[in-house]
Amino acid sequence: MTKRDKQPSAKTTKILLVDDHPMMREGLRQIIGCEPDLLVCGEAENAFQALELVGKLKPDLVLADITLPDKSGLELIKDIQAMHPNLPVLAISMHDEALYAERVLRAGGRGYIMKHEGGKKMMQAIRCVLSGQVSVSEKMSMKILEIFSGRRMDSSSSPVENLTDREFEVFRHIGEGLGTKKIAEQMRVSAKTVEVHRINIKAKLNLKTMPELIRYAVRWVESQSARG
């Protein structure tokens, strides 16, 4: 019997993988398969499949990518929490945690780990979340404590944090150089919806013109990448 054929036992913890990249899922399956008490009970390549499998397979943990083809991972986390409030979700992403970790926790996720981290750190994050704790890197710990305690210093906050999750997605795509049509395709919404988000973002950031918004978004994305 191979690790892929490992059967669940009474003490096996079931994990659902959600990622649209088959190679990433296979890598995670191999890492988790080395643990005798853990089992990958299913795989989904988009949010729709993930919600369907959560209901059918009753996993103990969902390991979900932030960037999915049909909707944001943040929206998936919110859906899971609404339908299965006690099911922990650990977010994985290629994006630096400074971009998403706080939003993941606000959405109801229990942790955030970047994809480039090795298998050892991935397993530490999984074990941490399964034990009922929150898993983030050391550099994010203080910020997370401020979130939970409500003692965040206003002077250190960014106006970007006032954007809704959907507005933030649009803002990040703008900063990555995508136009309205491409953003609409990425987010699977209409171009008109993207334009409404752009107008709202501009107002919240107190910017007068669209070129100002584009420059602001590009600088912000570059600054966040530099921090990583």
C-alpha positions as CSV (number, residue, x, y, z in Angstrom):
1,M,0.0,0.0,0.0
2,T,1.5,3.4,-1.0
3,K,1.1,6.6,1.0
4,R,-1.4,7.7,-1.7
5,D,-3.5,4.7,-0.8
6,K,-3.3,5.3,3.0
7,Q,-6.6,4.6,4.5
8,P,-8.1,6.7,7.3
9,S,-8.2,5.3,10.9
10,A,-10.1,6.4,13.9
11,K,-7.3,8.9,14.8
12,T,-6.5,10.1,11.3
13,T,-6.9,13.9,10.7
14,K,-8.4,14.6,7.2
15,I,-7.1,17.5,5.2
16,L,-8.7,19.0,2.0
17,L,-6.3,20.6,-0.5
18,V,-7.6,23.6,-2.6
19,D,-5.2,24.8,-5.3
20,D,-5.6,25.2,-9.0
21,H,-2.0,23.9,-9.7
22,P,-1.8,20.1,-9.8
23,M,1.9,20.1,-9.1
24,M,1.4,22.2,-5.9
25,R,-1.4,19.8,-4.8
26,E,0.9,16.8,-5.4
27,G,3.7,18.4,-3.4
28,L,1.4,19.1,-0.5
29,R,0.0,15.5,-0.7
30,Q,3.5,14.1,-0.5
31,I,4.4,16.2,2.5
32,I,1.2,15.4,4.4
33,G,1.4,11.7,3.3
34,C,4.6,11.3,5.3
35,E,2.7,12.0,8.5
36,P,1.1,8.8,9.9
37,D,-1.8,10.6,11.5
38,L,-2.7,12.9,8.6
39,L,-4.6,12.1,5.4
40,V,-5.4,14.1,2.3
41,C,-9.0,13.2,1.9
42,G,-9.6,15.2,-1.3
43,E,-8.5,17.8,-3.7
44,A,-10.2,20.8,-5.3
45,E,-9.0,23.1,-8.0
46,N,-11.5,25.9,-7.4
47,A,-13.8,27.3,-4.7
48,F,-17.0,25.7,-6.0
49,Q,-15.4,22.2,-5.9
50,A,-14.0,23.0,-2.4
51,L,-17.3,23.9,-0.9
52,E,-18.9,20.8,-2.4
53,L,-16.1,18.5,-1.1
54,V,-16.2,20.1,2.4
55,G,-19.8,19.1,2.7
56,K,-19.2,15.5,1.4
57,L,-15.8,14.7,3.0
58,K,-16.1,16.5,6.3
59,P,-12.4,17.4,6.5
60,D,-10.7,18.5,9.8
61,L,-8.7,21.2,8.0
62,V,-8.8,23.0,4.7
63,L,-5.5,24.0,3.1
64,A,-6.5,26.7,0.6
65,D,-4.7,28.9,-2.0
66,I,-5.6,32.5,-1.9
67,T,-5.7,32.8,-5.7
68,L,-8.3,30.6,-7.2
69,P,-9.8,30.7,-10.7
70,D,-13.4,31.2,-9.8
71,K,-13.3,33.5,-6.7
72,S,-10.8,34.9,-4.2
73,G,-9.6,32.5,-1.5
74,L,-10.7,35.2,1.0
75,E,-14.3,34.7,-0.3
76,L,-13.9,31.0,0.0
77,I,-12.8,31.3,3.6
78,K,-15.8,33.5,4.4
79,D,-18.1,30.9,2.7
80,I,-16.6,28.0,4.7
81,Q,-16.9,29.9,7.9
82,A,-20.5,30.7,7.2
83,M,-21.4,27.1,6.4
84,H,-19.0,25.3,8.6
85,P,-18.0,27.7,11.4
86,N,-15.8,25.3,13.3
87,L,-13.7,24.2,10.3
88,P,-10.2,25.7,10.4
89,V,-8.7,27.0,7.1
90,L,-5.0,27.5,6.6
91,A,-4.2,29.8,3.7
92,I,-1.3,29.3,1.4
93,S,-0.1,31.8,-1.2
94,M,2.7,32.9,-3.4
95,H,2.1,36.5,-2.2
96,D,3.9,37.9,0.7
97,E,1.9,37.7,3.9
98,A,2.0,41.4,4.4
99,L,-0.5,41.5,1.5
100,Y,-3.0,39.0,2.8
101,A,-2.4,37.6,6.3
102,E,-4.5,40.1,8.2
103,R,-7.4,39.8,5.7
104,V,-7.2,36.0,6.0
105,L,-7.6,36.2,9.7
106,R,-10.4,38.8,9.5
107,A,-12.2,36.5,7.0
108,G,-12.0,33.7,9.6
109,G,-8.9,31.8,8.5
110,R,-6.6,30.4,11.1
111,G,-3.2,30.9,9.5
112,Y,-1.2,32.0,6.5
113,I,2.0,30.5,5.0
114,M,3.8,31.3,1.8
115,K,4.3,28.6,-0.8
116,H,8.0,28.9,-0.9
117,E,8.4,27.7,2.7
118,G,9.8,24.2,3.0
119,G,7.9,21.1,4.0
120,K,9.1,21.4,7.6
121,K,7.5,24.9,8.1
122,M,4.4,23.8,6.2
123,M,3.9,20.9,8.6
124,Q,4.5,23.2,11.6
125,A,1.8,25.6,10.3
126,I,-0.6,22.7,9.8
127,R,0.1,21.3,13.3
128,C,-0.3,24.7,14.8
129,V,-3.7,25.3,13.3
130,L,-4.9,21.8,14.1
131,S,-3.9,22.4,17.7
132,G,-6.3,25.4,17.8
133,Q,-3.7,28.1,17.4
134,V,-3.1,30.8,14.8
135,S,-0.2,30.3,12.5
136,V,1.7,33.3,11.1
137,S,5.4,34.2,10.8
138,E,7.2,35.8,13.6
139,K,7.3,39.2,11.8
140,M,3.5,39.2,11.6
141,S,2.9,38.1,15.2
142,M,2.9,41.6,16.7
143,K,0.6,43.0,14.1
144,I,-1.8,40.1,14.7
145,L,-1.8,40.7,18.4
146,E,-2.8,44.3,17.7
147,I,-5.6,43.1,15.5
148,F,-7.1,40.9,18.2
149,S,-6.5,43.4,21.0
150,G,-7.8,46.4,19.1
151,R,-4.7,48.3,19.9
152,R,-3.4,48.9,16.4
153,M,-1.6,52.3,16.2
154,D,-3.4,54.6,13.8
155,S,-0.1,56.2,12.7
156,S,1.1,52.8,11.4
157,S,-2.0,52.0,9.4
158,S,-2.4,52.4,5.7
159,P,-5.5,53.8,3.9
160,V,-5.3,50.6,1.8
161,E,-6.5,48.7,4.9
162,N,-9.8,50.5,4.6
163,L,-10.6,48.8,1.3
164,T,-13.0,45.9,1.2
165,D,-11.5,42.6,0.2
166,R,-12.9,42.9,-3.3
167,E,-11.6,46.4,-3.6
168,F,-8.3,45.2,-2.4
169,E,-8.2,42.6,-5.1
170,V,-8.9,45.2,-7.8
171,F,-6.3,47.5,-6.2
172,R,-3.6,44.8,-6.2
173,H,-4.3,43.9,-9.8
174,I,-4.1,47.6,-10.8
175,G,-0.7,47.7,-9.1
176,E,0.4,44.6,-11.0
177,G,-0.3,46.5,-14.3
178,L,-3.6,44.9,-15.3
179,G,-6.3,46.9,-17.1
180,T,-10.0,46.8,-16.4
181,K,-10.8,44.0,-18.9
182,K,-8.1,41.7,-17.6
183,I,-9.0,42.4,-14.0
184,A,-12.6,41.5,-14.9
185,E,-11.5,38.3,-16.4
186,Q,-9.3,37.4,-13.4
187,M,-12.1,38.1,-10.9
188,R,-14.9,36.8,-13.1
189,V,-16.9,39.9,-12.8
190,S,-18.1,42.5,-15.4
191,A,-15.9,45.4,-16.5
192,K,-18.5,47.7,-15.1
193,T,-18.1,46.1,-11.7
194,V,-14.4,46.7,-11.8
195,E,-14.9,50.3,-12.8
196,V,-17.2,50.8,-9.8
197,H,-14.6,49.3,-7.5
198,R,-11.9,51.6,-9.1
199,I,-14.1,54.7,-8.4
200,N,-14.6,53.6,-4.8
201,I,-10.9,52.9,-4.3
202,K,-10.0,56.3,-5.6
203,A,-12.4,58.0,-3.2
204,K,-11.2,56.0,-0.2
205,L,-7.5,56.7,-1.0
206,N,-8.3,60.4,-1.6
207,L,-7.0,60.3,-5.1
208,K,-8.4,62.6,-7.8
209,T,-7.6,60.9,-11.1
210,M,-7.2,57.4,-12.4
211,P,-3.5,57.9,-13.3
212,E,-2.9,58.9,-9.7
213,L,-4.6,55.6,-8.6
214,I,-2.4,53.6,-10.9
215,R,0.8,55.2,-9.7
216,Y,-0.2,54.8,-6.1
217,A,-1.1,51.1,-6.6
218,V,2.1,50.3,-8.4
219,R,4.2,51.9,-5.7
220,W,2.2,50.1,-3.0
221,V,2.7,46.7,-4.6
222,E,6.4,47.3,-5.1
223,S,6.8,48.4,-1.5
224,Q,5.0,45.3,-0.2
225,S,7.2,43.1,-2.4
226,A,10.3,44.8,-1.1
227,R,9.3,44.1,2.5
228,G,9.3,40.4,1.7
